[in-house]
């Protein structure tokens, strides 16, 4: 869905962190989300805007 383009700017992604555990984030293209490498929560990206609310995050697998 992102045609190979980043969901958000790499500079912004570099300074962002998970609001639940302060872990690093990476992009998931489909469905668009920022995923925490530490706790596994996935925060949706809607119209290019990351929704960084813990209550709106997708629970980690398992």
C-alpha positions as CSV (number, residue, x, y, z in Angstrom):
1,X,0.0,0.0,0.0
2,X,2.9,2.4,0.5
3,X,4.5,1.7,-2.9
4,X,7.9,1.2,-1.2
5,X,7.8,4.7,0.4
6,X,8.3,4.9,4.1
7,X,5.2,5.4,6.2
8,X,6.9,8.3,8.0
9,X,10.2,10.1,7.6
10,X,13.2,8.1,8.6
11,X,14.4,11.0,10.7
12,X,11.1,11.0,12.7
13,X,11.1,7.2,13.1
14,X,14.7,7.3,14.5
15,X,13.6,9.5,17.4
16,X,10.2,7.9,18.1
17,X,9.8,5.2,20.7
18,X,7.0,3.0,22.0
19,X,4.9,4.8,24.5
20,X,4.3,1.6,26.5
21,X,7.9,0.5,27.0
22,X,10.2,3.0,25.2
23,X,11.4,0.3,22.8
24,X,12.5,1.0,19.2
25,X,9.9,1.1,16.4
26,X,10.0,-0.2,12.9
27,X,7.6,0.0,10.0
28,X,5.1,-2.7,8.9
29,X,3.7,-1.9,5.5
30,X,0.5,-3.9,5.5
31,X,-1.6,-3.0,7.3
32,X,0.4,0.2,7.9
33,X,1.8,0.4,11.4
34,X,4.8,1.1,13.6
35,X,5.8,-2.0,15.5
36,X,7.8,-2.0,18.7
37,X,10.8,-4.3,18.6
38,X,10.7,-4.8,22.4
39,X,7.1,-5.4,23.4
40,X,5.5,-6.2,20.0
41,X,2.7,-3.6,20.1
42,X,1.7,-2.3,16.6
43,X,0.6,1.3,16.4
44,X,-1.6,2.0,13.3
45,X,-0.6,4.7,10.8
46,X,-3.6,6.4,9.3
47,X,-3.2,8.9,6.4
48,X,0.5,9.2,7.2
49,X,-0.1,9.9,10.9
50,X,1.0,7.4,13.5
51,X,-1.6,6.8,16.2
52,X,0.7,6.4,19.2
53,X,-2.0,5.6,21.8
54,X,-1.5,2.5,23.9
55,X,-5.2,1.7,23.9
56,X,-5.3,1.8,20.1
57,X,-2.3,-0.4,19.6
58,X,-2.6,-3.9,18.3
59,X,-1.6,-6.5,20.9
60,X,1.5,-8.5,20.3
61,X,1.3,-12.0,18.8
62,X,1.3,-14.8,21.4
